[in-house]
Amino acid sequence: MTVLYRKMYLLIFLFISMSSESLLANEYVSFIKDNSFQELNHESIIRKGQCLSGLFSNYNNWREKLVAIGKVTDKEFEQRLTEKEYDYYKSSVNCVSIIYKVQNYYVRGFVLYPKVQKLSKLPAIVFNRGGNDSNRHTLKVGDLFLLPYQLAAAGNVVIASQYGGAQVWPEDREFAIGVDEFGGKELQDVLALVSILKSMPMVDIEKLGTVGWSRGSMMSLLALKSGAKIKSMALGGSLVDLSATAEERPEFEQQVLKRLIPKYANNKDKELFNRSAINWYQDLPSIPVLMLHGEDDQYVNPKHARLFHTLFSQQNKLAKYIEYPNGSHTLIEHSEKIQTEIINWFANTL
């Protein structure tokens, strides 16, 4: 990884490290129902709140706070998000932080949609984050400005889950928060989002797409395999062969797979097979699938994505693969190109 890429990763980490989930944690414990955001009235939603509230309600306050505590410089913050961009997205997109119930446990998530509808019904996109259950991998307010806000501003309803078991709750909680099995039970938390979308009057559920990066690509493919009526999909840094990735990255197997996947030691082959789309691509429906990958991805080897695309495209002529020279796992160095590519993909396939 080049020095430039390392600096970019550091900048992203610093930018998103202060989360509304941690700053406003106490507000979420009471699960108080409110009357705002009437578009979101599904029975599973326990709590709704503004994403850009408190510290995040003002661009300068947010920036100055991060600068004051030494997280980032003024220049670095503005390189990631300008005040003009912040004002545009705040004025054009509703962003709602939600708590929703799945079976007997609670999950956090986000819903974003345009404040002004140009169509009577809008396409919907499920955004599946990457990472595992650790707090540093969960969605922060800053993450939403990397793609979800752009998709919503382009005329889509975007919904995302933190997945059950994510470390986004107070430690003294007295309620269940589900479990992250890295492609296991928490798939239900993703599928539950579809029910929420169906209840929104503005959503055309026949135009349902998914975006998934890294682990999120696995979640998207598992949702498709499970029967979710997904019309189009965009994947990045695609995790399609967990067995191969585990061999290439022993630390990933030790720190994530062994820790999260139940009975991993006894059922390793079966559990990894079930989570790896390279093994069951033949069972997937032929829908438009865009795959984006960095040539220098050091977390998910691009050769796995290349092979999956080669195999999958034999039965699905609607699959497209783009590999970026010198590209990293997040492709943050190509962020504007990636945003445009994905927005245009859904505009043409939903």
Salt bridges, closest charged atoms under 4 A:
GLU21 OE1 - ARG108 NH1 2.97
GLU64 OE2 - ARG63 NH2 3.90
ASP74 OD1 - ARG63 NE 3.08
GLU78 OE2 - ARG63 NH1 3.22
ASP133 OD1 - ARG259 NH2 2.84
ASP180 OD1 - ARG215 NH2 2.72
GLU186 OE2 - ARG215 NH2 2.83
GLU248 OE2 - LYS303 NZ 3.95
GLU248 OE1 - HIS304 NE2 3.02
GLU251 OE2 - ARG249 NE 3.12
GLU253 OE2 - LYS268 NZ 2.83
GLU271 OE1 - ARG275 NH1 2.65
ASP297 OD2 - HIS293 NE2 3.12
ASP297 OD2 - HIS329 ND1 2.68
GLU323 OE1 - ARG306 NE 2.79
GLU341 OE2 - LYS320 NZ 3.60
